[in-house]
Amino acid sequence: MKVLTFAYWANIVILVPIAVPTIFRIFPTDEGRMEESRGWRALVGSLWTAILVLSVLGLFAPERYAPVLLLQLVYKSIWLLVYAAPRILRGEYASIPWGITVSFAAIVAVWPFIIPWSALLAELR
């Protein structure tokens, strides 16, 4: 259970300074590397704020909130594949928000070993 709560704490530490500032553009959380769009920024900020709230709840019921970790694994993998990877392959390094990319890659690499797959799959039966 301690490993699982590590994931929630990591989310909290990463998202507290990022989630709400993204919604209100308190500072450019995309490192100024992505085209500005209030609608998309609000959408992403809302998603990150929801993950933050669910991660706080996950500290109290780790297995119950494990689906939020699966959601992160899926959407971050997709973003890395459709946004970051093509730019890296084309050598467009200046257009990549490296903070986001590195944190997403770390989560995609680590979460599969933290997610309680047996508990998640038991819910499908």
C-alpha positions in Angstrom: 0.0 0.0 0.0 2.9 2.4 0.7 4.0 2.1 -3.0 0.5 3.0 -4.1 0.3 6.0 -1.8 3.7 7.1 -3.3 1.9 7.6 -6.6 -0.8 9.8 -5.0 1.8 11.9 -3.2 3.8 12.3 -6.5 0.6 13.5 -8.2 -0.1 16.0 -5.4 3.4 17.3 -5.3 3.4 17.7 -9.1 -0.1 19.1 -9.5 -0.5 21.5 -6.6 1.7 24.2 -8.3 0.4 23.3 -11.8 -3.3 22.4 -11.9 -5.0 25.6 -10.9 -2.3 27.9 -12.4 -3.0 26.2 -15.7 -6.8 27.0 -15.5 -6.2 30.7 -14.8 -2.8 31.1 -16.6 -1.2 32.4 -13.5 2.1 31.5 -15.3 2.7 29.5 -18.5 2.7 25.9 -17.2 3.4 24.8 -20.7 6.7 26.6 -20.6 5.4 28.9 -23.3 5.9 26.1 -25.9 2.3 25.5 -26.9 -0.2 27.7 -28.7 -2.4 29.6 -26.2 -6.1 28.6 -26.1 -8.2 29.5 -23.1 -10.6 26.6 -23.8 -7.9 23.9 -24.1 -6.0 25.4 -21.1 -9.2 25.3 -19.0 -9.9 21.7 -20.1 -6.4 20.5 -19.3 -6.3 22.5 -16.0 -9.7 21.0 -15.1 -8.4 17.5 -15.8 -5.3 18.1 -13.7 -7.3 19.6 -10.9 -9.6 16.5 -10.9 -6.6 14.2 -10.8 -5.3 16.3 -7.9 -8.5 16.0 -5.9 -8.8 12.3 -6.6 -5.2 11.8 -5.6 -5.9 13.4 -2.2 -8.8 11.0 -1.8 -6.5 8.2 -2.9 -4.3 8.8 0.2 -7.3 7.6 2.3 -8.5 4.7 0.0 -5.6 3.8 -2.2 -7.0 0.8 -4.1 -10.4 2.4 -4.5 -8.9 5.4 -6.4 -6.4 3.4 -8.5 -8.4 4.0 -11.6 -7.2 7.6 -11.6 -3.6 6.2 -12.0 -4.8 4.1 -15.0 -6.4 7.2 -16.5 -3.1 9.0 -16.2 -1.2 6.1 -17.7 -3.5 6.1 -20.7 -3.8 9.8 -21.5 -0.1 10.5 -20.9 0.9 7.6 -23.1 -1.3 8.9 -25.8 0.0 12.5 -25.5 3.6 11.3 -25.6 2.8 9.2 -28.8 0.8 11.8 -30.7 2.4 15.1 -29.5 5.9 14.7 -28.1 7.3 11.7 -30.1 6.6 13.2 -33.6 8.3 16.4 -32.6 11.3 14.6 -31.2 11.6 12.5 -34.3 11.4 15.7 -36.5 14.0 17.4 -34.3 11.6 20.1 -33.2 13.0 20.2 -29.7 12.1 23.9 -29.1 8.4 23.2 -29.5 8.3 20.6 -26.8 7.4 21.5 -23.2 10.2 19.4 -21.6 8.8 19.6 -18.0 5.5 18.1 -19.1 7.2 15.6 -21.3 9.7 14.3 -18.8 7.1 14.1 -16.0 4.7 12.2 -18.3 7.4 9.8 -19.4 8.3 9.1 -15.8 4.7 8.4 -14.9 4.3 6.1 -18.0 7.4 4.2 -17.0 6.6 3.8 -13.3 2.8 3.6 -12.9 2.5 0.2 -14.6 4.5 -1.2 -11.7 2.5 0.6 -9.0 -1.1 0.2 -10.3 -2.8 -2.7 -8.4 -3.8 -4.5 -11.6 -5.4 -7.5 -9.7 -7.7 -5.2 -7.8 -8.6 -3.2 -11.0 -9.2 -6.4 -13.0 -11.3 -7.9 -10.2 -13.7 -5.0 -10.6 -14.3 -6.1 -14.3 -15.4 -9.6 -13.3 
